[in-house]
Amino acid sequence: MTGYDKNYATCSYTHVWFRAMHDTADPSEATKILGIEPTSSHLVGSRVSEKSTRTRKSSGWFLESAGNVDSLDARHHLDWLLDKMVGKEAAISQLLQQGYFVDICCRWDSQSGQGGPTMDPSHMKALGKLGVEFWFDIYFDGEGIAGA
């Protein structure tokens, strides 16, 4: 892997997260199975926000790089997450068997509309071993983007 580019010029914001969602289970169950404390969680039936009367339709357990990694390089965020998740393959499989929806996402905000995030082969290999879907949530917010 090449070194991180903390100031990744084409990115205005990025972070990654692992999430485990369940229709009825308390998030503390995912904590027990994974052996990791989440960065955030919520219970099914809890209010979406203090201002809203809407309630959550599922419980959620999240491990997020936001606030833990100071970099615009998605690889840096992904390394942080994978460092915590590698070796948890059996636990993730157990979550899936118990009906959890599990995935990993990378939010990536484009500064210019060109030059998106990258992953190294080591990232792809580690993600594949975890056995969960990985997806990008991409936003275009830079001044050089048509329509922005």
C-alpha positions as CSV (number, residue, x, y, z in Angstrom):
1,M,0.0,0.0,0.0
2,T,1.2,3.5,-0.7
3,G,1.1,6.0,2.2
4,Y,-2.0,7.8,3.2
5,D,-2.8,11.1,1.7
6,K,-4.3,12.8,4.7
7,N,-5.3,15.8,2.5
8,Y,-6.8,13.8,-0.4
9,A,-7.4,16.7,-2.8
10,T,-10.6,15.3,-4.4
11,C,-12.3,14.6,-1.1
12,S,-14.1,17.0,1.2
13,Y,-15.2,14.4,3.8
14,T,-15.1,10.7,4.3
15,H,-15.6,8.1,7.0
16,V,-16.5,4.4,7.1
17,W,-18.8,2.3,9.4
18,F,-19.8,-1.2,10.2
19,R,-23.4,-1.7,11.1
20,A,-25.5,-4.5,12.4
21,M,-29.3,-4.0,12.3
22,H,-32.0,-6.3,13.8
23,D,-35.7,-6.0,14.0
24,T,-36.0,-6.9,17.7
25,A,-32.6,-7.6,19.3
26,D,-31.0,-5.2,21.7
27,P,-27.7,-3.7,20.4
28,S,-26.0,-5.0,23.5
29,E,-26.4,-8.5,22.0
30,A,-24.2,-7.5,19.0
31,T,-21.7,-6.1,21.5
32,K,-21.5,-9.4,23.3
33,I,-21.1,-11.4,20.1
34,L,-18.5,-9.1,18.5
35,G,-16.6,-8.3,21.7
36,I,-16.4,-4.6,20.7
37,E,-18.1,-1.6,22.1
38,P,-20.0,0.4,19.4
39,T,-19.3,4.0,18.7
40,S,-23.1,4.4,18.7
41,S,-26.3,2.3,18.9
42,H,-30.0,2.7,19.1
43,L,-33.0,0.5,20.2
44,V,-36.0,-0.5,18.0
45,G,-38.9,1.8,19.0
46,S,-36.7,4.7,20.1
47,R,-37.3,8.1,18.7
48,V,-35.3,9.0,15.6
49,S,-34.4,12.4,17.2
50,E,-35.6,14.6,20.0
51,K,-37.5,16.8,17.5
52,S,-39.2,13.9,15.8
53,T,-42.1,11.7,16.9
54,R,-41.0,9.0,14.4
55,T,-39.6,5.8,16.0
56,R,-36.9,3.4,14.7
57,K,-38.1,0.3,13.0
58,S,-35.0,-1.7,14.0
59,S,-32.1,-1.7,16.5
60,G,-28.7,-0.6,15.2
61,W,-25.1,-1.2,16.3
62,F,-22.5,1.0,14.7
63,L,-18.7,1.2,14.6
64,E,-17.7,4.4,12.9
65,S,-14.4,6.0,12.0
66,A,-15.9,9.5,12.2
67,G,-14.2,11.3,15.1
68,N,-11.6,8.6,15.3
69,V,-9.6,9.2,12.1
70,D,-8.5,12.7,11.0
71,S,-7.9,12.1,7.3
72,L,-9.6,12.6,3.9
73,D,-8.1,9.4,2.6
74,A,-10.7,6.6,2.8
75,R,-8.0,4.0,3.0
76,H,-7.0,5.4,6.4
77,H,-10.5,5.1,7.7
78,L,-10.9,1.6,6.2
79,D,-7.6,0.5,7.9
80,W,-9.0,1.8,11.2
81,L,-12.2,-0.2,10.8
82,L,-10.5,-3.4,9.5
83,D,-8.0,-3.3,12.4
84,K,-11.0,-3.7,14.7
85,M,-13.0,-6.2,12.6
86,V,-10.3,-8.6,11.2
87,G,-10.6,-11.8,13.2
88,K,-14.3,-11.3,13.9
89,E,-15.4,-13.4,10.9
90,A,-17.1,-16.1,13.1
91,A,-18.8,-13.4,15.2
92,I,-20.1,-11.7,12.0
93,S,-21.3,-15.1,10.7
94,Q,-23.2,-15.6,14.0
95,L,-24.9,-12.2,13.6
96,L,-26.0,-13.1,10.1
97,Q,-27.3,-16.5,11.3
98,Q,-29.3,-14.7,14.0
99,G,-31.0,-12.5,11.5
100,Y,-28.9,-9.3,11.6
101,F,-28.5,-7.2,8.5
102,V,-24.7,-6.5,8.5
103,D,-22.8,-4.3,6.1
104,I,-19.9,-1.8,5.8
105,C,-20.2,1.5,4.1
106,C,-17.8,4.3,3.1
107,R,-19.2,7.8,2.8
108,W,-17.2,9.8,0.4
109,D,-17.9,13.5,-0.4
110,S,-16.4,14.6,-3.7
111,Q,-14.6,18.0,-3.7
112,S,-14.5,18.2,-7.5
113,G,-16.5,15.4,-9.1
114,Q,-13.3,13.6,-10.2
115,G,-10.8,11.2,-8.6
116,G,-12.9,9.0,-6.2
117,P,-11.8,6.9,-3.3
118,T,-9.4,4.0,-3.6
119,M,-8.8,0.7,-1.9
120,D,-5.7,-1.4,-1.9
121,P,-5.8,-5.2,-2.7
122,S,-5.2,-5.8,1.1
123,H,-8.5,-4.0,1.8
124,M,-10.4,-6.0,-0.7
125,K,-9.0,-9.2,0.6
126,A,-9.8,-8.3,4.3
127,L,-13.3,-7.2,3.3
128,G,-13.9,-10.4,1.4
129,K,-13.0,-12.5,4.4
130,L,-15.5,-10.7,6.5
131,G,-18.3,-11.9,4.2
132,V,-20.4,-8.8,4.2
133,E,-21.5,-6.3,1.6
134,F,-19.4,-3.2,1.2
135,W,-20.9,-0.1,-0.4
136,F,-20.0,3.6,-1.1
137,D,-22.3,6.4,-0.2
138,I,-21.0,9.2,-2.5
139,Y,-22.0,12.9,-2.4
140,F,-20.9,15.7,-4.8
141,D,-20.5,19.0,-3.0
142,G,-17.6,20.7,-4.5
143,E,-17.7,24.0,-6.4
144,G,-16.3,22.5,-9.6
145,I,-19.2,20.0,-10.0
146,A,-21.8,20.6,-12.7
147,G,-25.1,21.5,-11.0
148,A,-23.5,22.1,-7.6
